[in-house]
Amino acid sequence: MPNELIGVDMIVAQNFFLEIDGQVVTMLSSVSGLDVEVDVVTQTQTGPGGKTQLVKTRGTATKVSDISLVRMAPADAMADPMWKWFRDISTKGMVNKTRTSNRKNGSIVMYDSANTEIGRFNFYNGWPSKISTDQLSVDSNEAVKETITIVCERIERVK
């Protein structure tokens, strides 16, 4: 008997890319922090018969996690768009008083093995707050990886 609960194939993302302002910036090997959480307000009150009960409701804010991206380290960091963006923020700050000066919108885009887009998470007003390079060792035969932390104000899954 066919399983009627599963009508479509599961998502198996083979490739992840970071887009900033609509341009592909880098290929990624892993992504975490695509969490969106509704703020919960909790209140204790006395209910019927004098029993204490806990009432939970939606708060006014949506919490957004920092996005953590892992990629192969670029051979030329001075020409890399992520490193340029990070250096601009770390040396010049947010440049001026506007909230859009060095904050950018972007997307984490997932593709399947046939290079068809199968998922997209958009983030808004983001900027790289940290770039960490893997430990270097003469015993290793692995490519050097970087972990980039992007802070943002909103994340939404649009595909």
Summary of the structure (lengths in Angstrom):
residues: 159
radius of gyration: 20.9
end to end distance: 31.2
largest distance: 70.6
contacts: 376
relative contact order: 0.23
helix: 11%
strand: 51%
